[in-house]
Amino acid sequence: MLDKLRAARILLIDDDPDGLALLETILETEGYSNILGTTDPTRVGDLFDAFKPDLVLTDLHMPGVNGLDVVATLSARADKDYIPILVLTGDVSREAKLRALSAGAKDFVHKPYDTTETALRIRNLLETRLLYLQVQNHNQVLEVKVKERTRELDQARIEILERLALASEFRDDATGEHTQRVGRMCAQIAQAMGMDATDVELIRRAAPLHDVGKIGIPDSILLKPGKLTDDEFNLMKRHTEIGSQLLANSISPTLRLGETIALTHHERWDGTGYRGMQGTQIPIQGRILAVADVFDALINERPYKHAWPVDEAIEEIRKQRGRQFDPDAVVAFLGLQDNIDLADPAEPSVRSDATEPGMHSSV
């Protein structure tokens, strides 16, 4: 503590050179070496900003800019980081003290100086300043730890749900990579649509959770090789509600967006989707997901369909612009044709009639 005290930066302001020299002598005798003094009170603002003192000592009665002006000038900056201001004065009147305290001073030293008292008051204020810095540093360390712990917990929640999503995908996707491919493609489309980097990264992380609700759909429906009956289709549609419920009420931005995407990714621009939402009623992330999800499902083989050739799948997306899909999302998707992340889709083969869009609700 003693070494830190002696290393403290002390700013002195006194228009009297002799008074300034006396203060410097008192401080140097006590072991303080980081001292900056000025006889020009008009410079205190610039000196304060450049020197960044731990303590300010200012004379009260000075011509031109007096000590109260100095205290008023510095108090707003000093209070922000608790930098105490000690007023030096030969005026022992109650009014002078009240005015100085009201302006922001923390303590007084009366002239002529009592060397011992002056040294003790300076030391007490510097100890308070150092304790403040220690508390601030401790708070910053705690804040970093809390943020790191929160991030770890958030990541753990996301990882658990991603593994649930992966487990559900393994049931109707031979590679189990559909969710990650869709996440990457959504990020590409979102970026092409002008979303900022934060929102692009958020949709990349949230999109893989879109089909987590499939975990609640029986294999007899999910893996059925042909068209679903009306009852089966109605049950299949519940995977959007199940997924939304699994992700609901989270404090995580990723999971909150995942909830929205899970619920809305089977909505159609023309209003004929699962819940009947239409056009811009559908959240933009759900509209982006719809394009990426259908495209990836078309070009990859599933138990109920062969993989489509990529060019035919792209043409199908184009045809559904303004019908199934948001026109702007389709335009953004088509603009990515040369760079779109296909992530090594399954080799396309000649499709059967059962591969037409809408033949199975997973498409």
Secondary structure as UniProt FT lines:
FT   HELIX           2..6
FT   STRAND          10..13
FT   HELIX           17..29
FT   TURN            30..31
FT   STRAND          35..38
FT   HELIX           41..43
FT   HELIX           44..51
FT   STRAND          55..59
FT   HELIX           67..80
FT   TURN            81..82
FT   STRAND          85..89
FT   HELIX           94..103
FT   STRAND          107..110
FT   HELIX           115..169
FT   TURN            170..172
FT   HELIX           178..192
FT   TURN            193..194
FT   HELIX           197..206
FT   HELIX           207..209
FT   TURN            210..211
FT   HELIX           212..216
FT   HELIX           219..222
FT   HELIX           230..247
FT   TURN            248..249
FT   HELIX           253..264
FT   TURN            265..266
FT   TURN            269..270
FT   HELIX           279..281
FT   HELIX           284..299
FT   TURN            303..304
FT   HELIX           310..319
FT   TURN            322..324
FT   HELIX           327..334
FT   TURN            335..339
FT   HELIX           353..355
FT   TURN            357..358
FT   TURN            361..362
//
